[in-house]
Amino acid sequence: MDFEKILQQLSTGELKEYRVKPENAFAFQAALRQFGKRQDIRGTALRGGEIVYHLKENSTS
């Protein structure tokens, strides 16, 4: 998966949210740590280990 592209789409608002399954969580986290605007993206854990990432409320592109 191209997590860099997904993170870019989240940061620009092109994607409203992105759901990460538990089996992809570590790979997504690694990409997020390398992403320049990572402080603008927030993740919320759900039951079952899935995480929903979205742009923070007060973030600007």
Stockholm file with secondary structure:
# STOCKHOLM 1.0

chainA/1-61         MDFEKILQQLSTGELKEYRVKPENAFAFQAALRQFGKRQDIRGTALRGGEIVYHLKENSTS
#=GR chainA/1-61 SS CCHHHHHHHHHHTSSSEEEECGGGHHHHHHHHHHCTTGGGEEEEECGGGCEEEEECTTCCC
#=GC SS_cons        CCHHHHHHHHHHTSSSEEEECGGGHHHHHHHHHHCTTGGGEEEEECGGGCEEEEECTTCCC
//
